[in-house]
Amino acid sequence: MDFKIVERSFFARIARMVLKSGNVAMVLGKQIHLSGVDRETFLRDEGWVAHELCHIRQFQEHGYVRFLWLYLRESMRVGYYNNKYEVEAREAGKKHVRHLAEAKKAAGSVNPSGLPLPADSKKKV
């Protein structure tokens, strides 16, 4: 997915003040705007990245202006936390983190196929 990261964003700084948060990532179209967090720290948090990529997909599905309107209307109706677009993005982030944990666990464990293991072929003399 094609996107750009904007560090020390004016828009994210406003969102940070409104949300009373130490750090914020927010999406506008194909740009992820950051405030209170640098690019490297943000990119290391794969769940957070998956969350914001979900918002980029939402922008693509609905169109820029229409999605902004739908998002703001939903936030006014049910609040930020219960906004269905935020709920979907939070779930995308959690799902990605679960997938990573499962992949890491699978990579570190022996997963026998059920077939017998090869026997030692040395002959006793």
Order of alpha helices (4+ residues) and beta strands (2+ residues): beta-alpha-beta-beta-alpha-alpha-alpha-alpha
